[in-house]
Amino acid sequence: MAAVPIAVITGASSGIGAATARQLAAAGYRVVLTARRKDRIEALAAEINEAGHQATAYTLDVTDRHAVDEFATAFRTLAVLVNNAGGALGADPVATGDPADWRQMYETNVIGTLNVTQALLPALTESGDGTVVILSSTAGLATYEGGGGYVAAKHGEHVLAETLRLEIVGTPVRVIEVAPGMVKTEEFATTRFRGDTEKAAKVYAGVEAPLTADDVADTITWAVTRPSHVNIDLLVVRPRAQASNAKVHRTT
């Protein structure tokens, strides 16, 4: 009997990461859920297992290279890595933005992705048919006011994906980048505005149907489950109401 392929998902405690874990598990992968919030990923693993699929929780901070390297020793081969851990802090202009926020966003979005990808690339290669997914953002493709720190970090992730694809061409590993636009999840905007739910709600005000975490997870799962010779280099996914980062149709 063939071994069940393993998929590692970072930032799996909520939002897109959690939704991706559920969908990849349903698609036949044994999912390994990583995040800092142990209670969240353990509850999600239990939910997935109770549904008849396979999941394991592993508490991990992707910015801690020693911890990431230790985590990687658990895998001789690996089918899929979904680099989802990231996030935004603040919406200040460049002139007054907090360098600590910029540093934290860069460490999580870029260095975190680098850490996990470097650590698990040997196991992905050893599988003979590995896939690296980097969840970037439309912020990694175009700028907008008040988003300098996040935009810079996501541009870094986008360049990481492009460069890695060039450097490992000819190996049995695909590099897929999925860049979502406006996605309404339970935490993203609230975290960005440090718990200010009123500011967070204004992001989506009047937008009839922003993307959901399930929409993005469905996109990731579709890209991952294409035949192994098919590489989805970059997939931009937005709600119909959003034409660009700066052009959103609002009904009110």
N, C-alpha and C positions, 0 to 999 in steps of 0.2 A: 504494500500500500504506500502510495506517495505521501511524503511528509506534507503537512499543512503549511502553506507559505506564511511567513511572519511579516507583519507590518508594524513599525514603530511610529507612533504619533506623539509629537511633542506639544505641550500646551493643551493637553487633552481634558483638562478639568472643566471646561465650559465652552460655550459657543461653537465655533467652527471645528475646533479640535475634537470636542465630544461628539458632534454630529458626524464627523468623518470616521471616528472610531466605530460608531454604530453601523455606518453604511459599509465600511470595509469588512467588518465582522460578518455582516449579512451576505457579503459577496464571497465569503469563504476564507478570509484571512484570520489567522490567530493574531489578535491585536495586542500590542504592548503599549499601555497608556502611561505617559510620563507627564509630570507637572510638579509644581512645588506643593500643591494642596493635596495632601495624602488622603484626607477624608473624601474629597470629591472623586478622585480617580478610583479609589477602592469601591465607592458606591456605584460608579459607572461600570467597573469591571464586574461587579456582582449582577448588575442589571443585564449586561450582555451575556454573561454565563447562564443566567436564569432563562434567557430567551433561546438557549440551545446552541449558542456560539461560543467562541473561545477568547478570553481576555485575561490579561495580567496587568496589575498596577505596579508602577515603580516610581517612587518619589525622586524627582530630579530637578536641579536648577541648571539650565543649559549654559549659564554663564560660568559655572564652576568646572573648569577643564579637568581637574583631577577626578571629580565625581563622574563626569561624562566618560572619561577614559575607563574608569572602573566599570561603569554600566556596559560599555562596549565589549568587555571581556566575556559577557554572557552569550555572545553570538559568534558562531563560526560562519554561518551563512544567514543572509537576510534578504527578503524579497523587496520590501518597500520601506522607505523612510519618508515621512511627511513632516517637514520642518514648518510647524505652525506657530510655535511659541513666538510671541512678539507683543506689540501693543503701542499705543500712543500716550503721550503725556503732555497736557497743556495745548493751548492754541494761541500762544503769544507771538507777536511779530519778532523778526530776527533781532531788532534793536533792543528788545527787552526780555528775550527768552532766557530761561534759566539754563546755564551750561550743564548743571547736574541732570536736568531732564534730557537734554540732548545726549549726554553721555550714557544715561541709563537706556534710552531707546536704541542707541547704537550697539551697546553691549548685548542687549536682549535680541534685537532683530538681526543684527549682522554677525557679531562675534558668537552668539549662541548658535546660529545656523552653521557658522564655520566650524565650531567645536564639534557639534554632533555629526555633521557631514564628514569631517576628517576622521573622526573616531570610528564611524560605521562603514566608511567606503570600502575597506578591505572585505568585510563580510558581504556587502552588496555585490562586490566583484566576484567573490568566491561562489556566490549563488549561481552564477552563469546567466542570470536574467534579473538584474536589479533595477530598481527605479528610485531616484531621488526626486521628491516633490518639494518645491520651495514656494510657500504661500507668501507672495509679495503683496502688491496692492497697485491700484491705478495711481496711487501716490508715488510709486516708483517709476512712473512713466511721464508724469506731468506735475508741475508745481501748482500750489495754490496759496493764497495769503493766509497767514496764521498757522501754517503747517510745516514751516521750515525744518524743524528738527525731525519730525516723522518722515517728511518727504526725503530728507537726506538719508535717513536710515533705510528706507525702502528702496531708494535708488541704489544704495550699497548692496542690498539683497538681490536686486535685479541684475546688477553687474556680476555678483558672485555666481548666479545661475548661468549667465551667458558665458562667463570665462570657464567655469567648470565644464560646461558642455563641449567647449573647444578643446580643453585639455585632456579629456578622457574619451574623446571620439575613438572608436575602434575597440573599446572595452565593452563588455556586456552590461553596461549600465546606462539607462536613459536619465536625462535631466529635464523635468517638467516644471514649468513655472505657471502658477495660476494667480492672476492678478484681479481680485474683486474690487468693484466700486463700492457703492453705498450698501452696507450690510447692517441690518438692525439685529443686534444680539443683546443679551441681557446685561452685558458688562462693558463692552468696548467704549462707548461714548461716556458712560458713567465714570469709568476709570480715567478716561482722558481729562474729564473735568473734576476729578478728585471727589467724586461722590455727589456732585451738584446735579441732581436729577432734572431740575428745571432747564439747565443749560443743555444737558444731554438730550432732552426731549425736543428741543428746538432744532437739533440736527435733522430730525426726521419729520418735522412739522409740515403738514400739507402734502407729504409724499405718499401717494396712494398705496404703493406696494414696493417698499425697499426690498432688497434681497434678504433672505433668511439664512441662518447657519446651514439649514438643510439644503438650500439651493447650492451653496458653495460646496458642501460635502458631496452632493450629487455630481457636481462638475469634476471634483477631484477623483471620485471613484470611477467616473466614466473615463477620464484620461489614463488612470492607472490600469484599467482593465482592457485597454486597446491591445491588439496583438503586439508582441514584444518588438517587432521591427518598426512599429509606428511610434514616433516620438512627437508628443504635443509640446513643441518648444515653448510657446507662450500663449496662454488662453486668457483673454480679458473678458470678464463677465460683469455686467452692470444691470440694474433694473431698467425697465423700459423708460421710466421717468427721468433717467439720468443720461444726458448726452456726453458729458465730460465732468471733470472734477468741479468745474465752475458753472456748469449749466444743468440745473435740475428743475423739472416742472413741479410746481407746488400748486395745489388746488386752493389754498388759502394763504 
